[in-house]
Amino acid sequence: MSPFELVGILALTTYAIYQQTRQHEVVAATRFKLPLIYGVAGLVLGGIHPPQTRLAAIFLIISVVLSLVVGQIRGRLTRLWVEEGKVYSKGTVLTVGLFLGLIASKFVLGTVAYFLHASETGGFGEILIMLALMMMIQAELIHRRAGALRSTIPATPVATLVP
């Protein structure tokens, strides 16, 4: 991994942790903003190369499954609450830990794949795309949970006119 890639992943990871640890309103239109940033950065920095061997395909499948599972868990464990008629979310120590653990697992998988000569094409771009996949799953689950929570918010009463 080049110094440029290392600085890039540190910057993106820091930004993602900041976003996860602050309270913010759940807004449908912007739920895929962070995954889009990660996905585009991943494509620009190398993307995903088709696996050339069966072992490389297995590593790619493991990586995708890890992203899907962690996205599901994080989407279910992110805190949601209603305040002044709006739904807010905030990550927890556990969800941030899962995010960092997923990043670490991607590096471990890539290192093992490299030493087993399973794949020499995986890299930083692939890691970012897998993280984007995890974030998309998480964002969609949070969006759905927020929708269910919104349906429990009583409608504000409309002023009535007295004749």
Disulfide bonds with the S-S distance in Angstrom:
none
